[in-house]
Every structure is written in structure tokens, then in C-alpha cells.
Amino acid sequence: MATVPSKIRRAGFTLIELLLVIGIIAILAAIVIVAINPTKQLGDARDAQRRSDVNTVLNAVYQYAIDNNGTLPGNIPTGTAKEICLSGVTPDPDCITTYSSTNLADLEGTYVVGIPSDPQSSTATGTNYWIIQDANGRVTVSAPGAEQAASISITR
């Protein structure tokens, strides 16, 4: 006489087990995405680029001054900051619609390969980096398009 097994055992997972594992993975993924915060990371990367660009422009201005017996490029504004035009753009009173701009083309080639522009908010003619010279001859270059509540401005 043959005995019939009373319970057939199958290998595999139940629907509840699968849903539980998927739910746990979804929760962990959400925690990781919040911790990494890609929007903040990208903003920080663009701000780092802006700091580097502002420093590059200021270094080029002072290298020019060193090579020219302390004379700064003649088109740096005093009184009101102006936007720096992109290379190849003739100084135009409306580089950005309402603001006068300054063209530092004299710096290109010798002091800097090309005038850098804002990684996110430059226009067809302007870099969205601003420059001014104060009464004491100190030059300030700034990036008003900074993100993450940053204020990027360097004065020397």
C-alpha cells in the first residue's frame, strides 16, 4: 500500500514575502536618494566652478597688471559693477539688456585661454560674471548667479 503525502511542499516565495522585500528596498532607496540629494550636489559643483572661474579672471587681470607695470586693463569699470562680455563680443552697452558690460579681450591668449562663463546662467553675449574696481584700485569679480545661498565674490 502506497502512502500519499498529506502536504506537498513547493520551493519559492509567497506574495507577502515578495511585497515585503520590495517595500524594504523602496524605503532604503528613498533614504539613499534623500541623503545624496542630487540637486544640492549639482548646485555645489556649479558653485565650485563659479569660484574657480572668478579666481581665474582675477588672476588674469593681475597677471596683466604685473606685465604692464601695475596698469590694470583699461576697461574695468569704477563705481558700478558691469558684466564681463564673452570673448569675441564687441563691448556693447546692452550685453545683458539693461547693464553696460566690459570686455576683457586683452587678457585672452596670454593670461587666460578664454574668458570663462557661468555654467548655468550665461547669455549669448555675457558671462554673468561681474567686475568692478574701487577707489583704492582693488578689483572685485563676482558671480551673482551662485546657488545654494552662496555669495561668490573675490577682491584683491
C-alpha positions in Angstrom: 0.0 0.0 0.0 1.4 3.3 -1.1 1.1 6.3 1.2 0.1 9.7 -0.3 1.9 12.6 1.2 -0.5 14.8 3.1 1.3 18.0 2.3 3.1 18.9 -0.9 6.0 21.3 -0.3 6.8 23.8 -3.0 10.0 25.8 -3.3 9.5 29.6 -3.7 8.3 32.8 -2.0 4.9 33.8 -1.2 3.3 37.0 -2.5 3.5 38.6 1.0 7.3 37.9 1.2 7.9 39.4 -2.2 5.9 42.5 -1.4 7.7 42.9 1.9 11.2 42.7 0.3 10.1 45.2 -2.5 8.8 47.6 0.2 12.0 47.5 2.2 14.1 48.1 -0.9 11.9 51.1 -1.9 12.3 52.6 1.6 16.1 52.1 1.5 16.3 53.7 -2.0 14.3 56.7 -0.8 16.6 57.2 2.2 19.7 57.0 -0.1 18.3 59.5 -2.6 17.4 61.9 0.2 20.9 61.5 1.7 22.7 62.1 -1.6 20.4 64.9 -2.7 21.5 65.2 -6.4 20.1 68.7 -6.8 22.3 70.0 -4.0 25.3 68.1 -5.3 24.9 69.6 -8.8 24.4 73.1 -7.3 27.6 72.7 -5.2 29.5 71.6 -8.3 28.4 74.6 -10.3 29.3 76.9 -7.4 32.7 75.4 -7.3 33.1 76.1 -11.0 32.0 79.7 -10.4 34.6 80.1 -7.6 37.3 78.8 -9.9 36.2 81.0 -12.8 36.1 84.2 -10.7 39.5 83.4 -9.4 40.8 82.7 -12.9 39.5 86.1 -14.2 41.0 87.9 -11.2 44.4 86.2 -11.6 44.4 87.1 -15.3 43.7 90.7 -14.5 46.6 90.9 -12.0 49.0 89.0 -14.3 48.2 91.6 -17.0 48.9 94.3 -14.4 52.3 92.7 -13.5 53.3 92.6 -17.1 52.2 96.2 -17.7 54.0 97.9 -14.8 51.0 97.8 -12.5 48.5 99.2 -15.0 45.2 97.3 -14.9 43.3 96.7 -18.2 41.7 100.0 -19.1 38.1 98.8 -19.4 37.5 97.7 -15.8 34.6 99.9 -14.5 34.6 102.0 -11.4 31.5 103.0 -9.5 29.1 100.3 -10.7 29.9 96.7 -11.4 29.5 95.6 -15.0 29.1 92.2 -16.6 32.1 90.7 -18.4 31.3 90.0 -22.1 32.1 86.7 -23.7 35.1 86.6 -25.9 34.7 87.8 -29.4 31.9 90.1 -28.4 32.4 93.9 -29.0 31.8 95.9 -25.9 28.1 96.6 -26.1 26.0 98.8 -23.9 23.4 96.1 -23.5 25.4 92.9 -23.1 22.5 91.9 -21.0 19.6 94.2 -21.9 19.9 96.9 -19.3 23.5 96.8 -18.0 26.7 98.1 -19.5 29.4 95.5 -19.9 33.1 95.3 -20.0 35.2 93.3 -22.5 38.5 91.8 -21.2 39.6 90.5 -24.6 43.1 91.9 -23.9 43.5 89.0 -21.3 42.8 86.2 -23.8 45.6 84.2 -25.2 48.4 85.5 -22.9 46.7 85.3 -19.5 43.7 83.1 -20.0 42.7 80.7 -22.8 39.2 82.2 -22.9 37.0 84.3 -20.6 35.1 81.8 -18.6 31.3 82.0 -18.3 28.7 80.9 -15.7 28.0 77.2 -16.0 24.2 77.8 -15.9 23.2 81.3 -16.5 25.4 82.9 -19.1 23.8 84.6 -22.1 24.7 84.7 -25.8 26.9 87.8 -25.1 27.5 87.9 -21.4 29.4 85.6 -18.9 27.2 86.5 -15.9 30.4 87.4 -14.0 30.7 91.0 -12.9 33.8 93.1 -12.3 34.4 96.5 -10.6 37.4 98.5 -9.4 37.1 100.5 -6.2 38.7 103.9 -5.4 41.8 102.2 -4.0 42.4 100.3 -7.2 41.2 96.9 -5.8 39.4 94.7 -8.2 36.3 92.6 -7.3 35.0 89.9 -9.5 31.7 88.3 -8.5 29.3 85.6 -9.7 25.7 86.8 -8.9 24.2 83.5 -10.3 25.5 81.5 -7.4 23.3 78.8 -6.0 22.9 77.2 -2.5 22.6 80.6 -0.9 26.2 81.2 -1.7 27.8 84.6 -2.3 30.8 84.3 -4.6 32.9 87.4 -4.8 36.7 87.8 -4.7 38.5 91.1 -4.1 42.2 91.8 -4.4 
